[in-house]
Amino acid sequence: MNKYIKKVLNGLKEKNINESEYLQAVEEVLTSIEPVINNHPEYEKIALLERMIEPERIITFRVPYVNDKGQTIVHRGYRVQFSSLIGPYKGGLRFHPSVNQSIIKFLGFEQIFKNALTGLPIGGAKGGSDFDPKGKSDDEIMRFCQSFMTELQHHIGADIDVPAGDIGVGEREIGYLFGQYKRIKNRYEGGVLTGKGLSYGGSLVRKEATGFGLIYFMREMLAHNNQTLEGKTVTISGAGNVAIYACQKALEYGANVVAMSDSTGCIYDKNGIDLQLIKQIKEVERGRIYEYQKVHPQAEYIECKEADSPIWEIKTDIALPCATQNEITLNSAKKLVENGVIAIGEGANMPCLKEATEYFLNNNILIAPAKAANAGGVAISAVEMSQNSMRYYLPFKNVDEKLNQIMINIFNSCKLASNEYHLEKNYVAGANIASFTKLANAMVAQGIV
């Protein structure tokens, strides 16, 4: 390993010893950009890597709210404003019991590179809380969101930091957050949040963007390797926006999606997933995926009983992890390879453990890396910001065409970067090198700040 990279990683581990997700994300990037660092010894003198991996600002705050029983509950809120090198901070909010500083820092770090790949002028940030919206009433969620925004509003703005949704934060939560922001600020500032409802400044295609974008990237990657989605068997973890709209677009390209999942387990329907039923269960009823069997009793429900999700034991050509971080372990990777998988499309952020990624690459499995393949969501968020600034709204077709072209450009950037350093077909390294190069150039140009 390059001595400078080794020194930086050792220092990072000493300072962040308990932040495993953050350390994993940084190590994955720094080890893959080693060829670039070897060509630029001057980066060490200006501490370029040390500055790039350290957030510009970490905000932690108390979030109290009153539940329907009249009890006061206190949660912790976060906003990590990681980098404003190429634009205002931009990144989602996650409401989930697993949220802690390590997870928010890893997500913010990934966001820097993802946003750089889009070619749009947006920096990187992430935020959220350990609040769990599942099982809460709309009134409880509203009160929590209002409390959360009462503090967050001090730190955001259309030209400062623009949050969006993530796990646990959908159109409902964004609506409550936006309403409280507008009430406190006493002005309509449409560009302060993205993922808004269409009735008050949202963009068409935003809900579909991450899932659609994942499939657009997969289409390009497969085509470059003489493959197509048509006729391929696909398994997709998750049943949120990313998974649902990745499924929809994969079906449009002729794939056969046979399995989807949630935190309780997975549903396997060898006849092909009934997507409209999944949408009804998840988007309308907010139910659990095992309810699929009530309508399709021939489908098999496999409960999650161990750390390794059972969905990765199902034979498939293409696996799309769209649920959460580190969901594909080394054991799951081995099972997928044994069953003949040809490509992995990362719809979630860092869904593969480092050992799993290395195993896929060593077995010549194509990987569409998260920071490239799931960048469609933030790309259309930036398009939403532009529309808000112009007081103008684009038709669905126009936004979808923009998304398609952005994902083509991202794939080409990954391909060219990997080829330049003789890492052909390693799109993980390609994504990291392409985005790092852009960020490093901006950092050098702006001086020691």
C-alpha positions in Angstrom: 0.0 0.0 0.0 1.1 3.6 -0.8 2.9 5.0 2.3 0.8 8.2 2.3 -2.5 6.2 2.1 -1.4 3.9 4.9 -0.5 6.8 7.1 -3.8 8.5 6.5 -5.8 5.3 7.2 -3.8 4.6 10.4 -4.5 8.1 11.6 -8.2 7.8 10.8 -8.5 4.5 12.7 -6.9 6.1 15.8 -9.4 9.1 15.7 -12.5 7.1 14.8 -11.9 3.7 16.4 -15.6 2.8 17.0 -16.9 4.1 13.6 -16.7 0.9 11.6 -19.0 1.9 8.7 -17.1 5.2 8.2 -13.7 3.5 8.3 -15.0 0.9 5.8 -16.2 3.5 3.3 -12.9 5.5 3.5 -10.7 2.5 3.2 -12.6 1.3 0.2 -12.1 4.6 -1.6 -8.5 5.3 -0.6 -7.2 1.8 -1.5 -8.9 2.0 -4.9 -7.4 5.4 -5.8 -3.8 4.3 -5.1 -2.7 4.6 -8.7 -3.7 8.3 -8.7 -1.9 9.0 -5.4 1.2 7.3 -6.8 1.1 9.8 -9.6 0.7 12.8 -7.3 3.2 12.8 -4.4 2.5 16.5 -4.0 -0.9 15.7 -2.4 0.8 14.6 0.8 2.5 18.0 1.4 -0.9 19.8 1.3 -2.6 17.0 3.4 -5.2 16.5 0.6 -6.4 13.2 1.8 -6.6 14.2 5.4 -8.8 17.2 4.4 -11.0 15.2 2.1 -11.9 12.5 4.7 -12.6 15.0 7.5 -16.1 16.5 7.5 -16.3 20.3 7.3 -18.9 20.2 10.0 -20.7 17.7 12.2 -24.0 18.9 13.9 -25.6 16.8 16.6 -28.8 17.8 18.3 -31.6 16.7 20.6 -35.0 15.9 19.1 -37.8 15.7 21.7 -41.4 15.0 20.7 -44.7 13.9 22.4 -46.2 10.5 21.3 -49.9 9.7 21.1 -49.8 8.4 24.7 -48.7 11.8 25.9 -45.1 10.6 26.7 -42.1 12.7 25.8 -39.6 10.8 23.7 -36.0 12.1 23.0 -34.0 11.1 19.9 -30.7 12.3 18.5 -30.5 14.2 15.3 -27.5 14.6 13.0 -26.3 16.6 10.0 -22.8 16.0 8.6 -21.9 18.7 6.2 -19.0 16.8 4.6 -17.8 18.8 1.6 -18.9 22.0 -0.2 -16.0 21.9 -2.7 -18.2 21.8 -5.8 -21.5 23.2 -4.6 -23.9 23.5 -1.6 -24.1 20.5 0.7 -26.6 18.0 -0.7 -27.7 14.6 0.7 -30.6 12.8 2.3 -32.0 12.4 5.8 -32.4 8.9 7.2 -34.8 8.0 10.0 -34.0 4.5 11.3 -33.1 3.0 14.7 -29.6 2.0 13.4 -28.6 5.7 12.7 -25.5 6.8 14.5 -22.6 9.1 13.8 -20.6 6.4 12.0 -23.4 5.6 9.6 -24.1 9.3 8.9 -20.4 10.0 8.3 -20.1 7.0 5.9 -23.1 8.1 4.0 -21.9 11.7 3.8 -18.5 10.6 2.6 -20.0 8.5 -0.1 -22.3 11.4 -1.1 -19.3 13.6 -1.9 -18.1 11.2 -4.6 -21.6 10.3 -5.8 -22.5 13.9 -6.3 -19.2 14.7 -8.1 -20.0 11.9 -10.6 -23.3 13.5 -11.6 -21.5 16.4 -13.2 -23.8 18.8 -11.3 -22.7 21.5 -8.9 -23.5 19.9 -5.6 -21.4 19.1 -2.5 -21.9 16.2 -0.1 -23.8 15.9 3.2 -26.0 13.4 5.1 -28.3 13.6 8.1 -31.0 11.8 10.1 -32.0 10.4 13.4 -32.4 7.1 15.3 -36.2 7.7 15.2 -38.2 4.8 13.6 -41.3 5.9 11.6 -42.5 2.3 11.4 -45.6 1.7 13.6 -45.9 5.4 14.3 -49.1 7.4 13.6 -49.1 10.3 11.1 -49.5 12.7 14.0 -46.4 11.3 15.8 -44.3 11.5 12.6 -45.5 15.0 12.1 -44.6 16.1 15.6 -41.2 14.4 15.3 -40.5 16.0 11.9 -41.5 19.5 13.2 -39.1 19.1 16.2 -36.3 17.8 14.0 -36.7 20.8 11.6 -36.9 23.3 14.4 -33.1 22.7 15.0 -32.1 21.7 11.4 -33.4 24.9 9.9 -30.5 26.8 11.5 -28.0 25.0 9.3 -29.7 24.6 5.9 -30.8 26.8 2.9 -31.2 26.6 -0.8 -27.6 27.9 -1.3 -26.2 26.3 1.9 -27.3 22.7 2.4 -30.3 21.0 0.7 -31.5 17.8 2.4 -33.7 15.2 0.8 -35.1 11.8 1.7 -33.5 8.4 2.4 -34.5 5.3 4.4 -37.6 6.2 6.5 -38.0 9.7 5.0 -40.4 9.7 2.1 -42.8 12.3 0.6 -44.8 12.3 3.8 -41.9 13.2 6.0 -40.5 15.7 3.5 -43.9 17.5 3.5 -43.9 17.8 7.3 -40.3 19.0 7.4 -40.9 21.6 4.6 -44.0 22.9 6.3 -42.2 23.5 9.5 -39.3 25.2 7.7 -41.6 27.5 5.9 -43.5 28.3 9.1 -40.3 29.2 11.0 -38.6 31.2 8.2 -41.8 32.9 7.1 -40.9 32.5 3.4 -41.4 30.0 0.6 -37.9 28.6 -0.2 -38.7 25.7 -2.5 -35.1 24.7 -3.1 -34.3 24.0 0.6 -35.6 20.4 0.4 -35.9 18.0 -2.5 -38.2 15.0 -2.8 -41.2 17.3 -2.3 -44.7 16.5 -3.3 -45.7 17.6 -6.8 -48.3 20.0 -5.5 -45.8 22.2 -3.8 -42.6 22.2 -5.9 -41.5 18.6 -6.3 -40.2 17.2 -9.6 -41.6 14.5 -11.7 -39.4 11.3 -11.8 -37.8 12.1 -8.4 -39.6 9.1 -6.7 -38.5 6.8 -9.5 -35.1 8.3 -10.1 -32.8 6.1 -8.0 -34.3 2.9 -9.2 -34.6 4.0 -12.8 -31.1 5.3 -12.7 -29.7 2.0 -11.4 -31.2 0.1 -14.3 -30.0 2.7 -16.8 -26.4 2.3 -15.5 -26.8 -1.5 -15.5 -28.0 -1.4 -19.1 -24.9 0.5 -20.1 -22.6 -1.7 -18.1 -24.1 -4.9 -19.5 -24.1 -3.6 -23.1 -20.4 -2.7 -22.8 -19.8 -6.4 -21.8 -22.0 -7.8 -24.6 -25.0 -8.6 -22.3 -28.6 -7.2 -21.9 -31.2 -7.3 -19.3 -33.7 -9.0 -21.6 -34.5 -12.5 -20.4 -32.3 -12.3 -17.3 -33.5 -13.5 -13.9 -33.2 -10.7 -11.3 -33.5 -10.6 -7.5 -33.9 -7.3 -5.7 -33.5 -6.8 -2.0 -35.7 -4.1 -0.4 -39.2 -3.0 -1.2 -38.9 0.8 -0.9 -38.6 3.4 -3.7 -35.3 2.2 -5.0 -36.3 -1.5 -5.2 -39.8 -0.9 -6.5 -38.7 1.4 -9.4 -35.6 -0.6 -10.2 -38.1 -3.6 -10.5 -40.4 -1.5 -12.8 -37.6 -0.4 -15.1 -36.0 -3.9 -15.2 -39.4 -5.4 -16.2 -39.7 -2.8 -19.0 -36.3 -4.0 -20.3 -37.5 -7.6 -20.4 -36.0 -9.0 -17.2 -37.8 -11.5 -15.0 -37.7 -10.2 -11.4 -38.4 -13.2 -9.1 -37.7 -12.0 -5.6 -38.0 -8.9 -3.4 -37.6 -8.4 0.4 -38.0 -6.3 3.5 -36.5 -6.6 7.0 -38.7 -9.6 7.9 -37.8 -11.8 4.9 -38.1 -12.2 1.2 -40.8 -13.3 -1.2 -39.8 -15.6 -4.1 -42.2 -15.9 -7.0 -40.7 -18.0 -9.8 -43.5 -16.8 -12.1 -42.3 -13.2 -11.7 -43.0 -10.6 -9.0 -46.4 -8.9 -9.1 -45.1 -5.4 -8.9 -48.6 -3.7 -8.6 -49.2 -5.9 -5.5 -45.9 -4.9 -4.0 -46.7 -1.2 -4.6 -50.1 -1.7 -2.9 -48.6 -3.5 0.1 -45.6 -1.1 0.6 -46.7 2.3 -0.8 -50.4 2.3 0.1 -50.9 -0.1 3.1 -47.3 0.3 4.5 -47.5 -3.4 5.3 -45.0 -6.3 5.4 -43.9 -8.3 2.3 -45.2 -11.7 3.6 -48.7 -10.3 2.9 -47.9 -11.0 -0.8 -48.8 -14.7 -0.2 -52.4 -13.8 0.6 -52.9 -12.9 -3.1 -50.3 -15.3 -4.6 -50.2 -18.4 -2.4 -47.9 -20.2 -4.8 -45.1 -17.7 -3.9 -42.6 -18.8 -1.3 -41.9 -16.6 1.8 -38.5 -17.1 3.4 -38.1 -15.5 6.8 -34.8 -13.7 7.7 -33.4 -15.7 10.7 -29.6 -14.9 10.3 -27.4 -12.1 9.3 -27.2 -13.3 5.8 -30.4 -12.5 3.9 -32.0 -15.6 2.3 -32.7 -13.6 -0.9 -29.1 -14.1 -2.0 -29.4 -17.9 -1.9 -31.9 -17.7 -4.8 -30.4 -18.6 -8.2 -30.2 -15.4 -10.3 -28.4 -13.8 -13.2 -28.4 -10.3 -11.7 -28.6 -9.3 -8.0 -29.7 -5.8 -7.1 -29.1 -5.0 -3.4 -31.4 -2.0 -2.8 -32.0 -2.3 1.0 -29.2 -1.1 3.2 -25.5 -1.1 3.9 -23.4 -4.3 4.3 -26.3 -6.6 3.3 -24.2 -8.9 1.1 -21.6 -10.7 3.2 -18.8 -12.8 2.0 -20.9 -16.0 2.5 -23.7 -14.4 0.4 -21.3 -13.4 -2.3 -20.0 -16.9 -2.5 -23.5 -18.3 -2.8 -24.4 -15.8 -5.6 -21.2 -16.7 -7.5 -21.9 -20.4 -7.0 -25.4 -19.9 -8.4 -24.1 -18.2 -11.6 -24.7 -14.5 -11.0 -23.1 -12.3 -13.7 -23.6 -8.8 -12.3 -24.3 -6.9 -9.1 -26.1 -3.5 -9.2 -25.7 -1.6 -6.0 -29.0 0.4 -5.4 -28.3 0.8 -1.7 -25.3 2.7 -0.3 -22.3 0.4 0.3 -24.5 -2.8 0.3 -21.5 -5.2 0.0 -18.9 -5.9 2.7 -15.4 -5.1 1.4 -14.6 -8.9 1.3 -17.7 -9.5 -0.7 -16.8 -6.8 -3.3 -13.3 -8.3 -3.6 -14.7 -11.8 -4.1 -17.0 -10.6 -6.9 -14.1 -8.8 -8.6 -11.8 -11.8 -8.2 -14.4 -13.9 -9.9 -15.0 -11.5 -12.8 -18.4 -10.5 -11.7 -19.5 -7.1 -13.0 -20.2 -4.6 -10.2 -22.2 -1.4 -10.7 -20.9 0.5 -7.6 -23.3 2.4 -5.4 -21.8 5.9 -5.7 -22.2 5.6 -9.5 -25.2 3.3 -10.0 -27.6 4.9 -7.4 -26.6 8.5 -8.2 -29.9 9.0 -10.2 -31.8 10.1 -7.1 -29.5 13.0 -6.1 -29.1 13.9 -9.8 -32.8 14.5 -10.1 -32.8 16.3 -6.8 -30.4 18.7 -8.3 -32.8 19.0 -11.3 -35.6 19.7 -8.9 -33.5 22.5 -7.3 -33.0 24.0 -10.7 -36.7 23.9 -11.5 -37.4 25.6 -8.1 -35.0 28.3 -9.0 -36.5 28.9 -12.4 -40.1 28.7 -11.1 -40.7 26.2 -13.9 -41.5 22.5 -14.1 -40.4 20.0 -16.7 -42.6 17.2 -18.1 -41.9 13.6 -17.0 -40.4 12.7 -20.4 -37.9 15.5 -20.2 -36.7 14.8 -16.7 -36.4 11.0 -17.5 -34.3 11.9 -20.6 -32.0 14.0 -18.4 -31.7 11.1 -15.9 -30.9 8.7 -18.7 -28.2 10.9 -20.1 -26.7 11.6 -16.7 -26.4 7.8 -16.0 -24.9 7.2 -19.4 -22.3 10.0 -18.6 -21.6 8.5 -15.2 -21.0 5.0 -16.7 -18.7 6.5 -19.3 -16.7 8.4 -16.6 -16.3 5.1 -14.7 -15.2 3.2 -17.8 -12.7 5.8 -18.9 -11.2 6.2 -15.5 -10.8 2.4 -15.0 -9.3 2.1 -18.5 -6.8 4.9 -17.9 -5.3 3.1 -15.0 -5.5 -0.4 -16.7 -8.3 -1.6 -14.4 -10.7 -2.6 -17.2 -14.1 -3.6 -16.1 -13.4 -2.6 -12.5 -16.1 0.0 -12.3 -15.7 0.2 -8.5 -12.2 1.7 -8.9 -13.4 3.6 -12.0 -16.1 5.4 -10.0 -13.7 6.3 -7.1 -10.9 7.5 -9.4 -13.2 9.6 -11.6 -14.9 11.4 -8.7 -11.7 11.7 -6.6 -9.9 13.3 -9.5 -12.6 16.0 -9.9 -12.7 16.7 -6.1 -8.9 16.7 -5.8 -8.6 19.3 -8.6 -11.2 21.5 -6.9 -9.4 21.2 -3.6 -6.0 22.1 -5.0 -7.6 25.1 -6.8 -9.2 26.5 -3.6 -6.1 26.4 -1.4 -5.7 25.3 2.1 -9.2 25.8 3.6 
